[in-house]
Amino acid sequence: MIDPATGHTLATTRVLAGRQTLVVPPLNDGRRADDLVVIRPLARLRLNPQLEGGVMSEWVRVATFEGDEAAAQAIVDEINKESGPPPGIPSKSIMVGLDRENNHVRIVVRFDSKENLDIGSATLDGMEPPPESGMRRISVEKLEILLERHA
C-alpha cells in the first residue's frame, strides 16, 4: 500500500495461520526482498472474546469437476451474474481454475471461519453446476489455510 501524501510504501497486516502479522515492505535500494521483509506475529485473534482459546483461522472448500474449457466458462459466467455470493454462502472469495490437460475444473471458495465453511459447504452441496456446463462433481475437499504467501 502506498501513502498518497508521501509516496512511501506502508506496512500492512495480514492474517496468516490464524495469527495477525505485520508485513513490512522491502526498501527500494536494490537489496533482495528476502533480506528486507519482516513478518512478525502481533496478537491472536479471537472468534468470540467469551470463547477462551478460540483462534480465528481461514478455510477453503475445493470442489473438483469433470469439465472442459467451455464448462469452466459456463460456471464463470454463472458466478459473474451476481455481484457477490449467493445467500447461505458466507464466503470471502472464489477462484475457478481449469486443468486443460485433464479436463478438470476446480472451484475454490474461501471462508473466514470453520463455522462459515460448514454453513457455505452445506449450501454448496445442495447446488449443481448449470445444466449447459456439462460438468460433473468428482470430489470436495475442505482445508484449513496454514500459510499464504504473496510475492
Secondary structure, 3 states (H helix, E strand, C coil): CECCCCCCECCEEEEECCEEEEEECCCCCCCCHHHHCEEEEEEECECCCCCCCCECCCEEEEEEEECCHHHHHHHHHHHHCCCCCCCCCCCCEEEEEEECCCCEEEEEEEECCHHHHHHHHHHHHCCCCCHHHCCEEEEEEEEECCCCCCC
